[in-house]
C-alpha cells in the first residue's frame, strides 16, 4: 500500500502527489506486488476514520496495522519530498505493517529534469533492498545444462545407431569380410552398444533436468535416464521439485 509522499512545503504538494502516483504505477508495473494507494482507502474506510488514521503518524504501528488490514496490505510505502536549493530530495521507505519496522530506506537528490527517472530507479532499489521480492534465479545454467544434455544425448544415440548398423553389416556381409575386419567390426559394435546407452542416458538426464529447471524455476531436479534391463529402452528416474 502506498500512503503517498509528504511535501516539506505547500509549494511541493502537487509535485509530491504526482510523484506518489508514479511510485504506485512503478510498483504495479514491476509485477512484484499488488498495489493500493490512499485513494483506494475511500472505499474501504469512512472519511472521518480515514482522516484520523492518515494523521496519526507514519511510524504508528497501530495505525499502519489498521490501514493495511483495511486493504489486506502487508507492507506500506511512505516517502518525503523536500527542496534543497535547485534540487529536490526524495526519500522512500517500505514498512512492514504488522510491527512498523522499516525493511528498506532509499533516497536521492535530483534535478527537475531527472525526477521521473529517479523515481523509477528508487522504486526498483526499494524492492531489491527490502527483500520482499525474491530475485528470480538465473536461467543461464538451466539453458546450458539442457543444451549440453541434448548434444551428449545426440552423441549417445549416434553411437547406438552406428552399433545397430555395424551389427547389420556383420549379419549381411560377414562372408565378404576378412577375419581381422570382422573382429574389429564386432569389437566396435560391442563397444558402441555398451557406451551408447550410457552416453545417451547421461545426456538425456541433463536435457530433462535442464528443461524441468527452466519450467519450474526452482532448484534443479534430480533425474537419471538409465537403460532398461533388457537393453531395449530407457527409463527416467528421479525427483522433481
N, C-alpha and C positions, 0 to 999 in steps of 0.2 A: 504494500500500500504506500502510495506517495502522498505525504502530507503537505508537500509544497515547499517553497523557498521563502525564508524570512528576509525582507529587504532592510538594509541598515538605515535607509531614509525613505521618505514618502516618494521622492523623485524616482526611485528604483522599483517601486511597487509593480508597475505594469511590466517592466522587464523581468522581474522575478516571477510574475505569473506566467509569462511567455516561456521562460526557461523551465519552469516547473512542468508545463505541458510537454516540453521537449524531453525532459527526463522520463516522464511517463511513456512517451512514444518510443524512446530509445530502449527502455526496459522491455516494453512489449515486443519491439522489433527483434530483440535478441533471441526471442523464443525460449528463454531460460525460465521465465516466471510469468504468471498471470498478474496483471496489474490493475489496481483500483486506485483512484485518487479522491481528493476532497469532494469533488462534485458527485461522486458515487455515494457519499455518505448521506446526501439529501434524501435518498430513497430508503436508506436503512435506519436513519435516526431522525427524530424530530428536530426542528430548528433550534429550539432552546437548549436541548441536551447536546446537540452538535456544537453549539457556540461555547457551552461550558467545557466540553472535552477539549476542543481545539485551543481553548485559552488556559488550560490548566498546566501547561508547561511540557515541553518536548521530552524532558527527562523523567516525567512521572510514569512509573511502570503501571500504575493503576489505570491511568487514562489511556496509555498505549494498549493495555490489555483489552479494555472495553472497546476501543476503536477497532482493534484487529478482530475481536470477536464479532463485531457488527458486520464485518465483511469477510470473515474467515481468512484473514491475512496474518501469517506467522511473522512477517518482517515488515518494518516500517522504514521508509526512506525520508530523511529530513535534510534540509540544506539552508545555507545562508548566502546572501549576495550582498557584497559591500563594494563601495567605490574607493579606490586609493589613487588619488591624483587622476592621471589619464587612463588608468587601468581599473578593471573590476576584479574582485576576488570572489571565486565561487568555491564553497566547501560543501561536500555531501557526506552523509554518514548513513549506514544501514544498521538498524537496531532490531534486536530480537524482542518482539513484543511481549513475550511471556515474562521477561525479567528486566527489560530495559537496557540490556547490555549491548554496547556498540560493537558490532562484529567487524566493521571496517570504516575507515575515515579516509577520504581523498580530498584534495583541493588543488586549485591552480589559479594563478594570476594571469589575466589575459586582456588583450585589447578588444575593442568592439568588433573588429573585423574577424577575429578568431573565436568569438564567443560560441557559435553553434558547433564548430568542430571540436572545441574544448569540452563542451558538454557531452558530446558523443564519446570522446576518449575517457572522460571521467566516469561515465556510467559503466563502461566495459571494465575499467580498472576497479570500480567498486564491487562489481560482481566477482571478478577474479580474486580480489583481496579478501572478500568476506568468506569465501569457501562455501557459500550457499549453493553455488552451481559447480558441480564437478567438471573438470576438463575432460572432454572426450578423448579417449585413448587414440593414439596414432594408428592409422590403418596400414601404414607402410610395412611393418613386419608381417602382417597377415597377407598383404599382396605379394611380398617377396616369398613367403612360405608357400602360398598356393601356386605361384609361378614356377618356383623351383620344383615343387612336387609334380607339376604337370610335365616338366621336362624329364625328370627322373622316371616317372611312370611311363612316359613315351619310350624311353630307352629300354626299360624292362619289357614292355610289350614288343618292341622291335626284336629283342633277344628271343622272346618266346616264339614269335613268328618265324624268325630265322631258324630256330631249333626245329619247328614243325616242317619247314621246307627242307631242311637237311635230312630229317628222318624220312620224308617222302622220297628224296633223291636216293637214299640208301635202299629203299624198297624197290624203286623202279630201275635204277641204274647200277645196281650192285655188280652185275655181270661185266659191265664195261669199266669198272674201277679196279685199279691195282690194289693189292693187299695194303700197301702203305697209304694210298689215298683213302681207302675205305676206313682204315684205322683212324686216320686223322679226322675224317668227317664224323665218325662215330664219337670220337672224343669231344669234338666241338659241339655236336648235338647234345651230348650228355651234360657238358658244362653249361651251355646256354639254357638247357632245360632246367638245370638246378639254380643258376644265378638269376635267370629271367624273372621267375615269380617273386624272388626276394626283392630285386630292384623295383619291380612293379608295385609290390606291396609297400615298400618304403615310400616311393613316390606318391602312391595313391593315398597313403596315410597323411602325408604332408599336404597334398592337394585338398583332401576333405577337411583337415584341421584348419587350413587357411580359409576355406570358403565358409565354414561354420563360424570361425573367428570374425570374419567380415560381417556375417549375418547378425550375430548376437551382440557384437561389440563389447565382449567381456573377455575374461581370461580364456586363453586358448584351450580347446577341448583336448582330452587325451584320447587319441584314436590310433588303432592299429588295423592294418589290412594284411591278412595272412592267407597263404594258400590253404584250400580245403584239403582234408586228409587224403582224398583220392587224387589230388592233383588236377582236378577238372574245373576248379573255380577259385574265387577269392571270397574271404569272409571279412566283414567290417566289425571290429570290436572296439569298444571304448566308452568313455563317459563324456557327456555333453553338458555344458553349463546351462 
